[in-house]
Amino acid sequence: MGGITERVELMEPTETGTPEPVASYRTMTAFTPADEERRRGVRRMKLTATGLLLLVAVVYVLAKTAGHAGAGAWTAYVAAAAEAGMVGALADWFAVTALFRHPLGLPIPHTAIIPTKKDQLGVSLGEFVGENFLSEDVVRQRLRAVGIGSRLGAWLAEPEHADRVTAELATALRGALTVLRDSDVQAVVGEAITRRANAQEIAPGIGKMLEKVVADGGHRRAVDLVVSRAHDWLVLHRDDVMVAVEGGAPGWTPRFVDRKVGERVYKELLRFVTETRDMPAHPARGALDRFLTDFASDLQSDTETRARVERLKGEVLGRGEVQDLIASAWTAVRSMIVAAAEDERSQLRQRVRAALLSLGSRMATEPKVQDKVDSWVEGAAVHVVTTYRKEITSLITDTVAGWDAEHTTRKIEAHIGRDLQFIRINGTVVGSLAGLVIYAVSRGLGA
């Protein structure tokens, strides 16, 4: 239903006492073609009711005339019925007219109820809706009767419906990721990770993890890899080791002595690495196990070690490279999610579709799941109506208060006026019958 705005000139007094026009606007609901058709129906019923009133008036005059002319006793009965019919018709005409305007333009008290009491009616209507339609019990009963859980489950269990929901979710996800600014999200992600890391001490957790790794022997693969790569590097870089040893020798020692020392150091180093690689029970491996065990214990219980780890954590998190890495993670994640959402055959969409079908099947067949969904829906609806009941009912009262009184009266009359005209017709008929019965009974008792 559309709305139109009418400009109204109001007179408002100024400081000098001279009233000046002030422009204000009042909103009125526009008449639709259906409303115009209803108004034509109301006019036809008004003519019918008025015609019936004129008919009984003519019958009354004719009956009285015939009675005076000696037509017989029956004329008195007809006159009594017609007279009562006129009274009933006039009374109901007054009652119906008083709803919408002053009868005959006379300012009779308690008439023109709708235009004069429009705002009060709006308030009463809002309170009525709030008390009878927006109460917790009513909302829960109506939603429980609908059976949202089972109906939604049966709908989701259909593959085409699951495909449709999956596509809509993918579209919404792509739209949301497109709207979000990368810089804002990166800042939020970086700040959240940094704050979470700073708020939680990591040394005890690392110590427990390291302790379990050492106890399970999980570190041995890493040791095997390191000593194996170290052996291969020594084999390939013999000359580099020799140069490093010779370069560290004193300048006064002969060259051949430096070379002999370098060869001896290289051979011993290569032998040590080879034995460590090939002997699982090598003393160096045992020493490393004891070191890692002690270090895991210190991470959990030694105050100084834990403090040093926290300082190191702060220094690492504070480095620009780390912050850039955290921020760039969002770009990679977003690109991955958008690509998966756009691809109908992606694992993301396939898993979402399968989850929706499974959820729909469970909701359609399992009463416990249905009850849980119904409870969620009811709880959400109750929260909305109880929290925002005043705002919802104020929508009614404020809307009614903004309507133009005269226009609103005509619109309401167009909707219910036709039925109200039947009251006038019924009043005429019932009044005539009541008058006839009363006259007949009085004549019978008088006889």
Number of C-alpha atoms within 10 A of each C-alpha: 6 8 11 10 13 12 10 12 12 13 12 12 12 9 6 6 8 9 12 12 11 11 11 10 13 14 17 21 17 15 18 12 9 11 17 14 13 19 22 14 17 21 15 14 20 20 13 16 22 18 13 19 25 14 15 23 17 13 18 23 15 15 22 18 14 17 17 12 9 10 13 11 10 11 20 20 18 21 26 24 28 28 22 25 30 24 18 25 28 17 16 21 23 17 16 20 20 19 19 22 22 17 17 10 8 9 11 12 9 11 21 21 17 21 19 17 15 22 19 14 17 20 19 15 16 21 19 13 16 18 14 12 14 22 15 17 11 14 18 18 11 12 16 16 9 12 14 19 28 23 15 17 24 19 18 25 21 14 15 12 16 21 20 13 16 23 18 12 15 22 15 13 16 18 12 11 16 12 9 10 10 16 13 11 15 19 14 13 18 22 15 12 15 16 11 11 15 14 9 10 15 16 22 18 14 15 22 14 13 20 20 15 16 17 12 10 11 12 16 16 9 10 15 16 12 14 18 16 14 16 21 14 12 17 13 10 11 15 14 11 17 19 13 11 17 20 12 10 16 9 10 6 9 10 12 10 12 20 16 13 16 23 18 13 15 19 14 12 15 19 13 15 21 16 17 20 21 12 12 13 11 13 12 15 17 12 11 15 17 13 12 18 19 13 17 24 17 17 25 18 14 14 10 11 16 19 14 13 17 18 12 12 16 14 11 13 18 12 10 10 11 14 20 12 11 19 22 16 14 18 15 10 11 15 12 11 16 17 14 18 22 16 13 15 11 12 12 18 20 16 13 18 21 17 14 22 23 16 17 25 19 20 26 20 14 14 13 12 18 21 17 13 19 20 17 13 17 20 14 11 17 20 13 13 19 14 11 13 20 14 12 17 23 17 14 18 21 15 15 22 18 16 19 18 20 15 16 19 20 18 21 14 22 22 18 13 23 19 14 20 24 16 19 27 24 17 24 30 22 17 23 25 17 17 23 22 15 16 19 16 12 11 11 9 8 7 6
